[in-house]
Amino acid sequence: MYSETKLLLSITSAHLLSGLFAFIYVGSIYASKNARLRFSKRKVNLPEGQARLKLQNERWRDDPDVIKARLLAVTSATLICCLIVFIVVKNFNRDDEIHNLTASAWVHLGFTWSNALPLLITPLLFSGPLYVRFLDKTLPFQKGWDFEDDVLFRFLSIVGLRNYFVAPITEEIVFRACVLTVYHLADASRMKMIFLSPLVFGAAHIHHAFETYHRYGRTATAAKRAIISTIIQFAYTSIFGFYCCYLFLRSGSLLPPIAAHMFCNVMGIPQPNYEISLMPNRKLSISAAYLLGIIGFVGMLKPWSYTDGSLYWQRN
């Protein structure tokens, strides 16, 4: 379906639209007074790597009222970005009936089902961390796992809703579905879509430097920390974006990148050295689990990620 796409946009227009999507998404959390952060302007000299305590009149990103306002803001921004995509498709297909336009936009945005295999690629990569959790008996239904703490409190709290549901879903819709749709309509190559479009996703996280600078005391050391952490965050969010773009293009569905995003947020960044230091007698098996996960990921990424009928990855 929709195997042939007319050239609707120029690459420049696609760049501008992807930048607009990022601006709408990030800008939404600053447009509302309730969603904006508020920090004291005084400088505080702190030990290296130590964040200061929150003051009474400040508003930090984990405050429940801030989170609620931001969830509403980014959800609204996501709907606006989807509407823009619909308008772009509609303006260049004026003769089509509304239900055909809706179906076309729906498929372009990846609101379709995927088979199960693309959903298993990320857990395969995390074989090492999953094995460590198995040893620690903290996987679901093991002795160290608790339904109240590990499900209700973690996932259904306001912080959990942000971290594991709203943020992954809205970010993938905007920075994968909307951005890749406009690049596809501009007939961008797969390489550009995979390796260029995620830079917008990485850049959208730069604003966190403002928070880091204030939380660490507004000193020269705090500024240095903010710059370094922002560069690192830009790098790993862009790399993660490469992966999610590949999943989206190969599967033609938003489900695999959303699932990958959620899973990575749950697991966090792997720390093999730290895990081995806690279980030195399991060093060999932990190392082997990490190695097998990486090998399996590299070997299975291509065959498991493809879904027949993907709009973005038509086989000749």
N, C-alpha and C positions, 0 to 999 in steps of 0.2 A: 504494500500500500504506500502511496505517496513516494514512489521510488524515484520520480524525477521532480526536481525542484527548480523553478524558474529563478534566475538571478534577480533577486528583489532589492538588494542593498549593495552598496559599495563597502569595501573593507573599512574605509574611513568612517562610514556611517555605523558599521558594526562596532568599531572602537568607541565611538561617541556614545552609542547606546549602552554598551557594557559599562562604560564609565558612569553613565546616568543611573544604571541599576545600582551600582555600588554606592553612588551618592544618595540615592533615595533610601537604600537600606540603612547605611550608617547614619545618614542625616536624620533619619526618623527618630533615633534615640536622643538626639540633641534638640529636635524641634519642640518636644514636649518638656515643660519645666519639671514635671514629675519624674521624667526619665533621665534628666541630667544629673551628673554627679556634682557634689559641692565639697570643696576642701578648704582647710585653713590656709592662709597665705604665709604663715610664719615658717621659718626654716628651723629644722631640728637635726642636730648632729647625732647620728646613730652609729652603733658598731657596724662594721662591714656586713652586708647581707641581711640586716635586721629591719623589718618594717615597723613603723610606729603604730601606736594604739589609735583607735578612732576617737575623735572628739565629739562632743554631744551634738553640735549643730551641723555636723558633716553628713553627707549622703554618699555612701559607698555602693559599689555595684551589687553586693550581696544583700543589701537591705531589702526586705520583702516588698516594700512599696515601690522601690526603684525597679526591682525585677518585674513586678506586675505591670508597671507602666511601660517598660521596655518590651515585654512580651506582646502587649497590645500594639506598640509602635512597629515592631518588625513584622508582625502578622499583617498589619495594614499595608506596610511597605511592600511586602511580598505580593499581596493582591494587586497593588498598583502596578508592579513590574509585570505580572501576568497579563493585566489589562493592556499594557503597552504592547506586549508581544501580540496579543489578539488584534489590536489596532493596526500594527504593522502588517500582519498577514492579511487583514481585511482590506487595507488600502491598495494592496497589489493584486487582490482577487475580487474585484468589485462585482463581477458577474456571478460569482458563486452564491448559492443560497446560504442562509445563516447557519443551518445545521452542518453544512459541509465545511464552512469556515471554522466553526467550533470544533468539529472533529479534527480538522487539520492542525489547529493550534494545540489541541489536546495531545495529539500524537507528537508534534514537535517538542512539546514540553515534557514528554516522557511519562505522561500520566497513563501508562499501560502496564500490564503485568509482565513479570520476568519469570523465567524458569528458576529452579532452585540453585543450580550450580554457581551462578555469579554471587549468590549470597554466602557461599561457603569459602570464597577465596580469602577474605580477611581473617576469619577464624583460623584458617590453615596457616597463615603467616604468623599468627599469635600462638602457635603450638607450644613454644617455650613458656611464655607467661601462663598459659592455661595449664600446662603440666605442673608448674610451680604451685598454682592454686590447688591443683589436685593433691599435691604432696602436703600442702598446708591445710587440706580438708575444708576449703572455703568455696568450692564449687557448689552450685545449687543442690540441695538435699544432702550434702555431706555434713559431717558432725559440726564443723565450725561455721556453717551457714545458718543464718537466722532470717526467717521470712519477714519479721517486723522491721529489723534493722536493714537488711540487705535488699528488700523490695519496697515495703511501704514507706519507710523513712527516706531511703536513698532516692527512689524513683518518683515517688508521689509527693514529695515536699516541693515547695516552690522553686528551690534551687535545682532539684532533680528534674522538674518539668522543663526548666530552662536548658540545662546541660544536656539532657538525654532525649528530649523530644522537640521542643519548639526551635531551639537553635539549629540542630542538624537538619530538620525538615525545611525550615525557611531558608537557611543558607544554601542548601542543595537546590531548592527551587530557583532561587535568584541567581546564584553564582555558577550553577551547572545548567539547569534547564533554560532559563531566560538568556543567559549569556551565550551558550552554545547554539541556541536557536537562531539568534541574529547572525552569528558567524556562519552558520550553515546556510542561511538565506543569502549571505554575501559570497557563498561558494568558497569559503576558506578551506584550505587543505586540512586534513586530519592532524598533521603535525602542528599546524598553527593552533588548531582548536585544543589540542592536548597540552602543548607547552607554552602557549601564549595566554590563553584565556584565564588559567589559574593565577596569573600574576595579579589580576584584578582582585581575586579572592585573598591573596596574600596582602595586597595593599590595603584592603578593607580592615585589616587588623592593626594597622599602624597607630590608630587612635588610642590603643591601650597604653602607649608610651606616656600619655598625659596622666593616667591613673598611677602608673608605676613611679613616675617622677614625684608626685605628691605623697604617695604612701611611704616613700623611702626618705622623706624629709626635705625635699626641694633644695638640695645642695648639689654641688658639682658631682659628688659621688653618686647621688641619686640620678642625675642627668645621664651620667655614664652608664649606670645600670639600665636606665630606660632605653637608651640607644642600643646597647648590646642585646637586651632581651627582645627588643623590637626587631632587630636584624635576624635573630635566631627564629623568632616566631614567623617572620615573613618567609624565611627559608623553608621551615617545615610545613607551614600551611600551603605554600606553593607546591612543594613536593607531594603533599597529600592531595592537592588539587589535580596534579598530573594524573594520579592514580584514579581519582573519582571521575575525571573527564573520560579516561579510557574506559572505565566501567560503563559510563553513561552511553558513550558512542557505540560500544560493542553490543550492549544489551538493548539499547533503545528505550530504556526504562529508568525512571528515577529511583526505583526500589533498591537496586544494588548500591549506588552511592549513598543513599540515605542510611541503609543498613550498615554500610562500612563506617560512615560518620558516627552513628550511634555506638557501634561496637568499639571503635577507637576511643570515644569519649568515656565509655565504661571502663575499658582496660587501662587507659592512660599510656604514658610512654614506657616501653619496656626498659627494665633496669637489670640486665643479666648479672653484672658484677655485684650489685647489692644483694640480689637473690642468692647468688652463690655464696656470698659472705655469711648469709643466714643459715645456709645448708651446705657447708663445705664437704660433707660426706656424699652429697649428691651432685658434686661438680660435673662429673662426666655425663650423667644422665640429663642434667639440665642443659649442658652445652649441646648434647646430641639433639635434644628436643628443639632448641633454638635453630640449630643447623638444618634439621629435617624440615622445620617450618619454612625456612628461607628457600631451601631447594624445592619443596613442594609448591610454594608460591610462584617461583620462577617458572616451574614446569607446567603448572596448571592455569596460570593467568590467561594465556591466550585461548586454550580450548574451552575452559569453563566460563569465560566472560561473554562469549558470543551467544546471541539469541536470534534464531531465525526470524526474518522479517524486520530486523532493526532498520529504522529509517536512515540512520546515520552511518551504517556500515554494511552497505549492500555488497554481496559477493558477486563477482563476475561469473 
